[in-house]
């Protein structure tokens, strides 16, 4: 799409706005309701239509558990091959933990009972047969006066086309909520 330059006195038309709206920003692709799941797969989430994607997850746990995100090739979990660095800060104690991982977990967050957890996950070129990168920002409510802040960046060190992901807990703890997936339009 060519960028139109406006000068003083130029008129922005409805056709111009339609063109700009149709060729930029996020496109809502799907919204999945999750009900009492300890594992939820999102297969066929990624395809060649968009290069980059954003997943917005808001969930509440039935108890306290680690929450993991794992990449899918078909409906099979990709094991190993993930390098990541993460930082977690607990609000009430001002304790910050920084660490690195080298395993199958593309996210190592938390969920708690009663209080919601929110994660925003930005995937860069997951469907391409290339190294997939992603970032995660999130917050998990521990109580009405305490929470965890979470930041992570990661890389799949194998050039594999990823078509989806799954959320899973470290225990029998279940989670309920929503996951909304967006495609990112190229300008």
Secondary structure, 3 states (H helix, E strand, C coil): CCCCCCCCCCCCCHHHHHHHHHCCCEEEEEEEEEEEECEEEECCCCCCCCCEEEEEEEEEECCCEEEEEEEEECCEECCCCEEEEEEEEECCCCEEEEEEEEECCCEEEEECECCCEEEEEEEECCCCCCCCEEEEEEEEEEECCEEEEEEEEEEECCCCCCCEEEEEECCCCCEEEEEEEEEECCC
